[in-house]
């Protein structure tokens, strides 16, 4: 069985405050996009019961494979069930450290994939609880709809945003921006901005002034190439452009198909009609 874990972009990101547990209270609307990894799992009788042979291809993933979120998700299910021998393979397309949630999506989709393949019968609530233990963004990827994320990212509710017909250009400059560094250096706003209301009550043309990513201030200062990408997309006619998550990826929304961009080596560009 194979699944295709999608990336996401953040339509606005507000860091409200630092919590007593060390996490930050956030507010953001997350939107799945058609940039996807591929994840496959099969039952293999030649693999001993309760073990998995896990391989990866595509973009290199830092660290040992045994410690990534796919393996951690498999481990959560192994704690709860007697699993057969498995082979699992991840083909990585979504870049890491890019604010696109690829690792979180892979972890969440491992839960979905193995639950379906092995007919484990978990409820959506049970899957969400396991996903939240993997990472703050993971529960979002259990459902491919736009959602408002609050708390540390695990409190979700659907948001009625329809960008059908818009063109989305996503640019990754090949720069790894560590999320913990960005959180440490982002000054919390101290207030909710009601981003869901701003996004649904106003046209995209108003989002530039109403829907900020408050992490941009630090990232653009520390990594100027990221800020330059946003300026470039706006100069090309993007109605709205923003950094996704903690960076380094920047995206732009266009009414019409944008002109082809020429970028320095190391940059990767994707364009989709939503």
C-alpha positions, 0 to 999 in steps of 0.5 A, a space after each residue: 500500500 502506498 500513500 503520498 504525504 503532502 506538504 503544507 503552507 501557513 496562511 499567517 503565523 502568530 506566536 502568541 506567547 511562551 507557555 510554561 511547558 516550554 512550547 509556544 502558543 501559536 495561531 496559524 491556518 495551515 493549507 495542504 498543497 500538492 507537493 508530496 513525498 511517497 511512502 509505501 509499506 508491505 507485509 513481508 513474511 521474510 521479515 521477522 514478526 514485530 520488525 521492519 526493514 525501512 529504507 529511504 530515497 530521494 532528498 537526503 534526510 539528516 540523521 539515522 533512519 531509525 530516529 525519523 518520524 516514520 520509524 517513531 510512528 511504527 514504534 507507537 503502533 508496535 507498542 499497541 499491537 502485535 505487528 507482522 514483519 514489514 518493509 517500508 520505504 520513504 521517497 523524500 521530495 519535500 525539503 527539510 527545515 523548510 517550513 513545509 511540514 514534510 517530516 510531520 506529514 510523513 509521521 502522520 501518514 505512517 500511522 494512516 498507512 499502517 492502520 489501513 494496511 493492517 486493519 488496526 481499526 483506530 479511531 480518528 481521535 486515537 490517531 490524533 493522540 498518537 500523532 500529537 505525541 510525534 510532533 505539534 504539526 502531525 495531527 494536522 496531516 491526518 485530514 487534508 483540509 485547511 485548518 486553524 491550528 492553535 495551542 502548540 499546533 495540535 488544537 485544530 478546527 476546519 476553516 472554509 478557505 477556497 483558493 480554487 483557480 489560484 496559482 501557487 508558486 513555492 520557492 525553497 532557497 536550499 537554506 536550512 532554518 532551524 525551527 528552535 532558533 526561530 522560536 527563540 528569536 521571535 517576539 510573541 505578540 501577546 494577543 490572538 489575531 483571529 487569523 481564521 476570520 481575517 482569511 475568510 472575511 477578506 479577499 486575498 488582496 487584503 491578506 498582505 496587510 491583515 495576515 502576517 507571519 510574525 516569524 519573518 522579522 527574525 528570519 529575514 534579518 538572519 537569512 536575507 535570501 529568504 526575505 529577498 524571495 518574498 520581495 521577488 514574488 511580490 514584484 512578479 505580481 503575487 497578490 499575497 506572498 509569505 514565508 511558510 512556517 519558520 522558513 525557509 520556503 516562501 510562496 506566492 499566490 497569483 491570479 494568473 499563471 506566473 512567469 517562469 522564475 530564474 533562480 540561483 543554483 540551489 533554489 527549487 521552484 514548484 508551481 501549482 494551480 489550486 
